[in-house]
Amino acid sequence: MDAFLQAVGLVANGQTLAVIVLASLFGLFVGAMPGLTATMAAALLVPITFYMDPVPAIAAIISCTAMAITAGDIPGALLRIPGTPASAAYVEDAYGLTRKGKAGLAIGISITSACIGGLIGFCVLMVAAPALAKFALNFSSFEYFWLAVLGLSCAALVSTGGIAKGVLSLLLGLFIAQVGLDPLMGTPRFTFGSSEMAGGISFIPAMIGMFALAEILRSGRDGPELTAQAEVRNPFAGVWTELKRWRVNLFRGAAIGSVVGALPGVGGDLAAWVTYAIAKKTSKTPEKFGTGHPEGLVEAGATNNAALSSAWIPAMVFGIPGDAVTAIAVGVLYMKGMEPGPSLLTVNPQNFYAVMIVFVLANLLLLPFGYMAARSARYIFKVPRSYLNAAVLLFCIVGSYAINNSMFGVIVMVVLGVVAWVLEAHRFAIAPIILGIVLGPLVEQNFTTSMMIARGDPLAFFERPIAAVLGIVTLSIWGLVIAGAVLARGRRRKALAAS
């Protein structure tokens, strides 16, 4: 109890509270701008943390990240430009609500479910941090391989346009992920002698191009204007009714996000896709998904911040980053002498509890700041679409260039934006391509590592208990899908023969 009271004193002072508020505002701005990411926001704050005390420094990273990830849902809802790969899982439903004149409801659901999911993730972090961290450390390359394949399967199965087109989109994403150097042998692949292509295709310019630029090309100079009916008035109107209706999805999404987010290197991107797929498969109205249906939006939205919270479990308890943001935060912790690891919970428990309190404050700030951002978004509807497209394109170019300070990122954005525009015209899903780019290296590296460990024996992928369960579940899903497709084809043939 003394450690907790000391933690309250560390947080409840003018400097720390001011840092939390200012960092949240910064994260809100960066997250809401198309082309800018939460990881970029956290990286930009690192030089400023040099001049801060330890607790305010880490509080800046936490509050900025929590706000930026949630704010990334705003351009997804209003402009169909997801702020993160996780947002791509449910961007069609968010944008669909906007097209129905319910932009406020889309943003309100994203904000509120993220807040609740983050608080649930915090509770998990407080109660089960050591146990979940030990569980995460039991994962080897075999388990990570099956987990990534499961996530890729979910992306292909829930995508619009049908399973076949979803699989083709996923394979295209996996092919793009092959560009660059082989992760184990360092052999160049599909680089055509270019040193920039040897570094691979970053998913950020790819995501910017395939969603933002493709949307600009699709709408065109004289495309549809954002209607006045979509204007955001009170983003929380009707939200409680929807959350109450889909409360099972809310808590299930937060629970899955808490577990998956604790796995180092996985994070909320994969968790959001898995929970969205589960929501669709267990829904009584799966045909409504992708058209502006709140069910998947509630579940995947709750997953995001829950996974963000639990990603700090391996970072705080063992010093193993859970994702890119926590990798930056671990560096800040070392820089400030707050070395993560078991000693943080025993030698300096007040610092651990201080970080937990910051989590609560950062998630609670989502509600007032999210309301402010949603209300400010109404000005977007007063801008002619041609001017808005020009502004979005500018942010896309800046965001793509800023990844490596190179025009190569801009070229990737333009090329993949045109590819996505053509694919969308033929009803191919774009989101599986992005997830293929994100998870492709994880699948490949863990597969090749596992095959080297097993000396080429594929049965080794089922020898470990957790790997066996994940493998059986993944193969069962594909088996059921293939069987369902065969039966459906047989029924169509009989119907044609009867007619």
PyMOL commands that set and color helices and strands:
alter all, ss='L'
color gray80, all
select helices_A, chain A and resi 2-11+14-32+38-49+54-71+73-79+87-89+91-99+103-137+141-158+163-178+197-199+203-219+228-230+239-245+247-260+267-282+286-288+294-310+312-318+324-335+342-346+349-364+366-382+385-402+407-425+431-454+458-462+465-498
alter helices_A, ss='H'
color red, helices_A
select strands_A, chain A and resi 180-181+188-189
alter strands_A, ss='S'
color yellow, strands_A
deselect
rebuild
show_as cartoon
